[in-house]
Every structure is written in C-alpha cells, then in structure tokens.
C-alpha cells in the first residue's frame, strides 16, 4: 500500500479507474477528508483515495522512460546515467539492492524501491524533479 505522505506532484503511480489499473501522474494532493490525490492518466484527470492508488515497482523500463541511458559493465552490472546522476545495479537484484549517487552523495538501496520513491530520492539529491 502506498503512503499518502510519500506522494508529491509529478510522481508516477497506478490508479484504479472504473475497475482497470492505469498509470498516471500526480497533479495535486489534498490532505483533507482522509486524503485525496488528483491524478492524470492520459485518458482523464480524476481525484482518487489512497485505496485506489498503488505504487509502481522500479524497473529498467521506468528508468529508460525517464531518459536514463543504460550501460552494461564488464562485470555484468548495469549502470544507468542521467546527467551526473548514476544508478548501479547487479544483474540479478536489479532494483532491490543497488547504488545510486549524484556527485559525492551516495545511497545504498537494499529494498524493492518504487518509482515514486525513486523520483523523490532523485529530487532530494539533484534538487530537480524527475518527471
């Protein structure tokens, strides 16, 4: 389950829209009345409650959609580059045990990270949203 306080404008999430899960982008967050989140899916913009929102597991596909470039290292590890920002992942535990860094700031992630968590960590390190 996604945590309301983790969501920010621009985060990519899944929403339950008329019985179908669709990917969308957070537009606004309203903490009143139990919390509502406005999400644009490409089909429509609508307000959703937390039970109707799920996180997206971080994957290579998601990084490439954000404009990261993939480099296969001689060791078999994968390096993903976006400007000066780097992600280094092993071939078997791609996004459950990996390193991410920007200049001198490094983070070792050892849990299954989601797309919105990655976007938030990227923004905290680079000071620019990843959309």
Backbone as ProteinMPNN parsed JSONL, in Angstrom:
{"seq_chain_A": "XXXXXXXXXXXXXXXXXXXXXXXXXXXXXXXXXXXXXXXXXXXXXXXXXXXXXXXXXXXXXXXXXXXXXXXXXXXXXXXXXXXXXXXXXXXXXXXXXXXXXXXXXXXXXXXXXXXXXXXXXXXXXXXXXXX", "coords_chain_A": {"N_chain_A": [[0.841, -1.193, 0.0], [0.469, 2.213, -0.746], [1.877, 5.104, 0.803], [0.334, 8.016, 1.881], [1.746, 10.341, 2.652], [4.094, 10.127, 1.214], [3.685, 10.924, -1.352], [4.129, 13.203, -4.078], [3.746, 16.073, -6.219], [3.909, 15.243, -9.62], [4.755, 12.629, -9.283], [4.785, 9.268, -10.46], [2.249, 6.896, -10.542], [-0.004, 4.069, -10.041], [-3.476, 3.911, -10.712], [-6.797, 2.976, -9.781], [-9.162, 2.904, -12.06], [-12.363, 2.884, -12.823], [-12.472, 0.067, -12.482], [-10.159, -0.758, -13.77], [-6.625, -0.88, -13.671], [-4.487, 1.838, -14.15], [-1.665, 3.685, -15.341], [-0.585, 6.791, -14.039], [-0.02, 10.334, -13.393], [0.683, 12.235, -10.557], [-1.073, 15.173, -9.798], [-2.223, 17.028, -7.952], [-2.444, 17.2, -4.358], [-4.588, 16.589, -1.731], [-4.867, 16.83, 1.572], [-7.086, 16.88, 3.221], [-10.173, 15.48, 4.542], [-9.473, 12.706, 4.797], [-7.688, 12.354, 2.765], [-7.075, 12.918, -0.573], [-6.052, 12.432, -3.933], [-5.188, 13.998, -6.888], [-4.947, 12.718, -10.076], [-3.589, 12.434, -13.317], [-4.246, 10.427, -16.048], [-3.795, 10.28, -18.741], [-5.992, 9.564, -20.114], [-7.931, 10.754, -18.592], [-8.363, 13.228, -15.96], [-8.631, 12.822, -12.534], [-9.871, 12.597, -9.14], [-8.583, 10.564, -6.566], [-8.823, 8.201, -3.888], [-6.631, 6.916, -1.307], [-6.82, 3.991, -1.169], [-7.296, 3.469, -3.848], [-4.963, 3.853, -5.172], [-1.808, 2.735, -6.202], [1.666, 1.88, -5.879], [4.325, 1.854, -8.33], [6.512, -0.668, -9.234], [10.03, -0.126, -9.333], [11.829, -0.273, -12.341], [13.906, -1.275, -15.138], [12.673, -0.439, -17.482], [11.138, 1.751, -16.572], [13.183, 3.548, -15.784], [14.41, 4.035, -18.267], [12.301, 5.299, -19.564], [12.301, 7.686, -18.182], [14.449, 8.881, -19.299], [16.994, 7.905, -18.765], [20.206, 6.557, -19.599], [21.4, 3.394, -20.52], [24.149, 1.379, -19.546], [26.062, -1.454, -19.981], [28.193, -3.028, -17.823], [31.542, -4.485, -17.738], [31.592, -6.34, -15.707], [29.071, -7.321, -15.672], [27.232, -5.919, -14.304], [24.729, -3.309, -14.315], [24.724, 0.019, -15.389], [23.033, 3.012, -15.053], [22.529, 6.151, -16.454], [21.909, 9.588, -15.972], [22.45, 12.61, -16.797], [24.632, 13.844, -14.368], [23.846, 12.034, -12.517], [23.772, 8.72, -11.228], [22.967, 5.213, -11.375], [23.708, 2.07, -10.13], [23.346, -1.251, -10.665], [23.179, -4.714, -9.862], [23.2, -7.735, -11.93], [21.27, -9.612, -11.114], [19.734, -8.737, -8.915], [18.274, -6.408, -9.668], [16.658, -3.967, -8.911], [16.385, -4.156, -6.175], [18.57, -4.182, -4.607], [20.844, -1.921, -4.819], [23.02, 0.775, -5.932], [22.844, 4.311, -5.826], [23.836, 7.499, -6.947], [24.827, 10.943, -6.81], [27.097, 13.145, -7.751], [29.028, 13.651, -4.935], [27.286, 12.507, -3.15], [25.98, 9.508, -2.018], [23.792, 6.656, -2.073], [22.855, 3.567, -0.727], [20.581, 1.302, -1.673], [18.572, -1.149, -0.376], [16.167, -2.509, -0.641], [13.019, -3.296, -2.246], [12.557, -0.785, -4.323], [10.202, 1.742, -5.28], [8.75, 3.532, -8.085], [7.792, 6.163, -7.424], [9.139, 6.577, -5.005], [11.776, 6.513, -5.907], [11.728, 8.763, -7.618], [11.341, 10.764, -5.686], [13.674, 10.489, -4.108], [15.62, 11.038, -6.024], [14.975, 13.737, -6.587], [15.543, 14.852, -4.068], [18.294, 14.539, -3.99], [19.306, 15.741, -6.375], [17.934, 18.09, -6.606], [16.109, 18.764, -8.506], [13.035, 17.976, -9.999], [12.198, 14.674, -11.178], [10.598, 13.943, -13.927]], "CA_chain_A": [[0.0, 0.0, 0.0], [1.211, 3.463, -0.852], [1.677, 6.011, 1.933], [-0.111, 9.335, 1.428], [2.769, 11.37, 2.885], [5.204, 9.953, 0.277], [3.321, 11.405, -2.686], [4.432, 14.58, -4.465], [3.377, 16.442, -7.589], [4.777, 14.673, -10.64], [5.018, 11.205, -9.049], [4.091, 8.287, -11.293], [1.558, 5.895, -9.727], [-1.099, 3.34, -10.681], [-4.773, 4.232, -10.108], [-7.915, 2.114, -10.147], [-10.097, 3.755, -12.782], [-13.5, 2.103, -13.315], [-12.141, -1.353, -12.483], [-8.921, -1.018, -14.501], [-5.444, -0.171, -13.173], [-3.855, 2.661, -15.183], [-0.574, 4.525, -14.873], [-0.881, 8.207, -14.088], [0.909, 11.274, -12.77], [0.06, 13.033, -9.502], [-1.184, 16.598, -10.108], [-2.476, 17.755, -6.707], [-2.649, 16.378, -3.169], [-5.48, 17.235, -0.77], [-4.832, 16.028, 2.794], [-8.359, 16.96, 3.944], [-11.165, 14.415, 4.355], [-8.859, 11.4, 4.636], [-6.681, 12.402, 1.706], [-7.436, 12.696, -1.97], [-4.942, 12.729, -4.828], [-5.604, 14.198, -8.275], [-4.017, 12.025, -10.963], [-3.88, 12.444, -14.746], [-3.874, 9.128, -16.617], [-3.702, 10.351, -20.19], [-7.379, 9.458, -20.55], [-8.679, 11.768, -17.844], [-7.853, 13.659, -14.668], [-9.651, 12.496, -11.548], [-9.437, 12.509, -7.749], [-8.581, 9.19, -6.075], [-8.471, 7.982, -2.485], [-5.442, 6.077, -1.172], [-7.025, 2.591, -1.581], [-7.363, 3.388, -5.309], [-3.645, 4.222, -5.688], [-0.735, 1.779, -5.923], [2.979, 2.271, -6.379], [4.851, 1.125, -9.483], [7.86, -1.154, -8.931], [11.089, 0.45, -10.155], [12.33, -1.224, -13.334], [14.708, -0.688, -16.205], [11.736, 0.242, -18.386], [10.791, 3.05, -15.995], [14.35, 4.432, -15.874], [14.585, 4.439, -19.666], [11.24, 6.264, -19.868], [12.7, 8.963, -17.59], [15.577, 9.418, -20.054], [18.277, 7.34, -18.359], [20.924, 5.763, -20.588], [21.887, 2.143, -19.935], [25.481, 0.918, -19.913], [26.371, -2.759, -19.402], [29.583, -3.046, -17.383], [32.23, -5.76, -17.973], [31.255, -7.232, -14.591], [27.687, -7.766, -15.815], [26.374, -4.937, -13.647], [24.106, -2.312, -15.18], [24.822, 1.409, -14.941], [22.045, 3.885, -15.696], [23.047, 7.511, -16.32], [21.016, 10.707, -16.299], [23.312, 13.72, -16.412], [25.649, 13.405, -13.412], [23.212, 11.066, -11.611], [24.065, 7.346, -11.621], [22.401, 4.059, -10.68], [24.482, 0.869, -10.42], [22.573, -2.409, -10.213], [23.683, -6.026, -10.256], [22.364, -8.382, -12.942], [20.198, -10.453, -10.57], [18.897, -7.99, -7.964], [18.283, -5.105, -10.325], [16.204, -2.788, -8.173], [16.147, -4.471, -4.77], [19.849, -3.965, -3.932], [21.596, -1.149, -5.81], [23.594, 2.059, -5.523], [22.506, 5.494, -6.613], [24.636, 8.622, -6.474], [24.899, 12.202, -7.536], [28.338, 13.777, -7.306], [29.603, 12.958, -3.779], [26.231, 11.917, -2.318], [25.657, 8.14, -2.435], [22.796, 5.912, -1.297], [22.74, 2.132, -0.997], [19.183, 0.911, -1.514], [18.522, -2.607, -0.231], [14.765, -2.924, -0.57], [12.385, -3.067, -3.551], [12.16, 0.615, -4.443], [9.139, 2.03, -6.235], [9.026, 4.679, -8.953], [7.615, 7.449, -6.736], [10.229, 6.704, -4.035], [12.959, 6.864, -6.692], [11.573, 10.162, -8.032], [11.533, 11.62, -4.513], [15.086, 10.431, -3.73], [16.318, 11.771, -7.084], [14.755, 15.17, -6.361], [16.262, 15.245, -2.852], [19.728, 14.569, -4.273], [19.64, 16.61, -7.51], [17.176, 19.338, -6.404], [15.266, 18.96, -9.687], [12.122, 16.829, -10.098], [12.34, 13.719, -12.276], [9.238, 13.761, -14.461]], "C_chain_A": [[0.879, 1.247, 0.0], [0.891, 4.343, 0.359], [1.4, 7.418, 1.406], [1.001, 10.374, 1.535], [3.995, 11.22, 1.978], [4.937, 10.614, -1.071], [3.634, 12.884, -2.877], [3.932, 14.81, -5.885], [4.397, 15.847, -8.56], [5.094, 13.201, -10.451], [4.182, 10.337, -9.976], [3.538, 7.191, -10.391], [0.565, 5.129, -10.604], [-2.383, 3.721, -9.955], [-5.828, 3.266, -10.641], [-9.007, 2.988, -10.737], [-11.171, 2.87, -13.409], [-13.14, 0.632, -13.491], [-10.859, -1.728, -13.19], [-7.779, -0.213, -13.89], [-4.761, 0.532, -14.333], [-2.714, 3.462, -14.559], [-0.966, 5.981, -15.03], [0.16, 9.023, -13.35], [0.146, 12.134, -11.775], [0.097, 14.508, -9.892], [-1.333, 17.441, -8.845], [-2.714, 16.757, -5.584], [-3.483, 17.178, -2.19], [-5.523, 16.383, 0.494], [-6.14, 16.034, 3.584], [-9.233, 15.75, 3.639], [-10.534, 13.055, 4.084], [-7.855, 11.306, 3.513], [-7.2, 12.012, 0.347], [-6.246, 13.132, -2.826], [-5.492, 12.868, -6.241], [-4.525, 13.619, -9.187], [-4.513, 12.134, -12.4], [-3.365, 11.144, -15.34], [-3.601, 9.176, -18.109], [-5.076, 10.234, -20.821], [-8.193, 10.562, -19.895], [-7.917, 12.158, -16.588], [-8.97, 13.457, -13.667], [-9.02, 12.483, -10.158], [-9.595, 11.071, -7.275], [-8.258, 9.176, -4.59], [-7.305, 6.991, -2.437], [-5.695, 4.609, -1.545], [-7.092, 2.391, -3.101], [-6.022, 3.703, -5.979], [-2.634, 3.161, -5.261], [0.575, 2.326, -6.475], [3.365, 1.387, -7.562], [6.24, 0.627, -9.102], [8.884, -0.514, -9.873], [11.635, -0.629, -11.085], [13.198, -0.488, -14.346], [13.821, 0.105, -17.163], [11.392, 1.64, -17.874], [11.968, 4.02, -16.096], [14.559, 4.926, -17.305], [13.52, 5.445, -20.083], [11.552, 7.643, -19.294], [13.926, 9.555, -18.289], [16.936, 8.922, -19.613], [18.876, 6.559, -19.521], [21.505, 4.549, -19.887], [23.276, 1.817, -20.463], [25.709, -0.417, -19.214], [27.863, -2.779, -19.092], [30.203, -4.414, -17.688], [31.879, -6.793, -16.911], [29.859, -7.833, -14.729], [26.71, -6.835, -15.125], [25.825, -3.952, -14.673], [24.289, -0.93, -14.564], [23.823, 2.218, -15.756], [22.458, 5.318, -15.408], [21.999, 8.525, -16.759], [21.754, 11.96, -15.856], [24.42, 13.194, -15.511], [25.108, 12.381, -12.414], [23.451, 9.656, -12.142], [23.304, 6.348, -10.755], [23.238, 2.865, -11.103], [23.76, -0.315, -9.807], [23.226, -3.688, -10.71], [22.726, -6.701, -11.224], [21.198, -9.191, -12.378], [19.249, -9.704, -9.648], [18.742, -6.564, -8.451], [17.851, -3.948, -9.44], [15.738, -3.129, -6.763], [17.423, -4.312, -3.949], [20.761, -3.252, -4.929], [22.128, 0.135, -5.199], [23.049, 3.154, -6.418], [23.329, 6.648, -6.063], [24.558, 9.803, -7.419], [26.067, 12.97, -6.949], [28.891, 13.02, -6.104], [28.558, 12.268, -2.901], [25.83, 10.55, -2.867], [24.606, 7.545, -1.512], [22.838, 4.456, -1.722], [21.306, 1.742, -0.671], [19.144, -0.611, -1.442], [17.1, -3.098, 0.048], [14.143, -2.676, -1.946], [11.837, -1.644, -3.652], [11.063, 0.761, -5.495], [9.484, 3.297, -7.018], [8.875, 5.993, -8.195], [8.691, 7.652, -5.668], [11.52, 7.114, -4.744], [12.897, 8.321, -7.132], [11.854, 11.103, -6.861], [12.993, 11.644, -4.076], [15.925, 11.195, -4.748], [16.195, 13.274, -6.842], [15.499, 15.66, -5.125], [17.763, 15.38, -3.119], [20.09, 15.632, -5.311], [19.007, 17.999, -7.382], [16.336, 19.717, -7.618], [14.33, 17.764, -9.769], [12.415, 15.971, -11.328], [10.947, 13.403, -12.78], [9.278, 13.151, -15.837]], "O_chain_A": [[1.906, 1.301, 0.677], [-0.228, 4.324, 0.872], [2.151, 7.939, 0.58], [1.186, 11.188, 0.63], [4.855, 12.101, 1.97], [5.866, 10.837, -1.847], [3.438, 13.704, -1.98], [3.722, 13.867, -6.648], [5.604, 15.941, -8.338], [5.646, 12.573, -11.355], [3.018, 10.635, -10.244], [4.264, 6.624, -9.574], [0.326, 5.492, -11.756], [-2.392, 3.844, -8.73], [-5.764, 2.806, -11.781], [-9.691, 3.718, -10.02], [-10.92, 2.188, -14.403], [-13.457, 0.022, -14.513], [-10.495, -2.903, -13.214], [-7.926, 0.979, -13.62], [-4.487, -0.076, -15.368], [-2.787, 3.866, -13.399], [-1.594, 6.367, -16.015], [1.095, 8.483, -12.76], [-0.902, 12.693, -12.097], [1.144, 15.035, -10.267], [-0.648, 18.451, -8.685], [-3.127, 15.621, -5.818], [-3.138, 18.31, -1.852], [-6.147, 15.322, 0.498], [-6.283, 15.261, 4.531], [-9.061, 15.083, 2.619], [-11.015, 12.319, 3.222], [-7.23, 10.261, 3.333], [-7.702, 10.906, 0.148], [-5.531, 14.075, -2.487], [-6.178, 11.975, -6.739], [-3.351, 13.976, -9.09], [-5.699, 11.95, -12.674], [-2.199, 10.792, -15.167], [-3.2, 8.162, -18.681], [-5.31, 10.735, -21.921], [-9.022, 11.214, -20.529], [-6.95, 11.502, -16.203], [-10.11, 13.859, -13.9], [-7.803, 12.374, -10.014], [-10.612, 10.43, -7.542], [-7.518, 10.025, -4.093], [-7.03, 6.306, -3.422], [-4.837, 4.016, -2.198], [-6.959, 1.266, -3.583], [-5.946, 3.807, -7.204], [-2.609, 2.743, -4.104], [0.59, 3.125, -7.411], [2.8, 0.312, -7.763], [7.075, 1.428, -8.682], [8.631, -0.378, -11.07], [11.873, -1.76, -10.664], [13.222, 0.741, -14.402], [14.189, 1.195, -17.599], [11.359, 2.598, -18.646], [11.781, 5.184, -16.452], [14.851, 6.102, -17.524], [13.8, 6.349, -20.871], [11.124, 8.657, -19.846], [14.393, 10.628, -17.904], [17.95, 9.469, -20.046], [18.154, 5.972, -20.327], [22.043, 4.66, -18.785], [23.554, 1.954, -21.655], [25.569, -0.51, -17.994], [28.694, -2.575, -19.976], [29.48, -5.393, -17.876], [31.871, -7.992, -17.189], [29.502, -8.749, -13.989], [25.5, -6.939, -15.327], [26.385, -3.784, -15.756], [24.043, -0.73, -13.375], [23.773, 2.122, -16.983], [22.71, 5.673, -14.257], [21.307, 8.35, -17.763], [21.699, 12.337, -14.685], [25.078, 12.209, -15.846], [25.851, 11.912, -11.552], [23.349, 9.413, -13.345], [23.032, 6.592, -9.579], [23.462, 2.658, -12.295], [23.58, -0.386, -8.591], [23.754, -3.746, -11.82], [21.569, -6.295, -11.337], [20.226, -9.436, -13.093], [18.06, -10.019, -9.611], [19.045, -5.617, -7.725], [18.632, -3.018, -9.24], [14.832, -2.497, -6.22], [17.366, -4.307, -2.719], [21.378, -3.892, -5.781], [21.742, 0.528, -4.098], [22.822, 2.951, -7.611], [23.502, 6.767, -4.85], [24.275, 9.688, -8.611], [26.032, 13.392, -5.793], [29.202, 11.836, -6.236], [28.92, 11.518, -1.995], [25.4, 10.43, -4.015], [24.533, 7.88, -0.33], [22.855, 4.141, -2.912], [20.872, 1.842, 0.477], [19.629, -1.287, -2.348], [16.881, -3.989, 0.869], [14.699, -1.912, -2.736], [10.767, -1.347, -3.12], [11.005, 0.006, -6.466], [10.397, 4.036, -6.652], [9.741, 6.861, -8.305], [9.118, 8.784, -5.442], [12.267, 7.956, -4.246], [13.891, 9.041, -7.037], [12.526, 12.121, -7.026], [13.506, 12.701, -3.711], [16.844, 11.923, -4.371], [17.189, 13.999, -6.887], [16.033, 16.769, -5.128], [18.424, 16.24, -2.537], [21.078, 16.348, -5.142], [19.487, 18.964, -7.978], [15.902, 20.862, -7.742], [14.786, 16.63, -9.621], [12.825, 16.475, -12.374], [10.199, 12.673, -12.129], [8.231, 12.924, -16.443]]}, "name": "protein", "num_of_chains": 1, "seq": "XXXXXXXXXXXXXXXXXXXXXXXXXXXXXXXXXXXXXXXXXXXXXXXXXXXXXXXXXXXXXXXXXXXXXXXXXXXXXXXXXXXXXXXXXXXXXXXXXXXXXXXXXXXXXXXXXXXXXXXXXXXXXXXXXXX"}
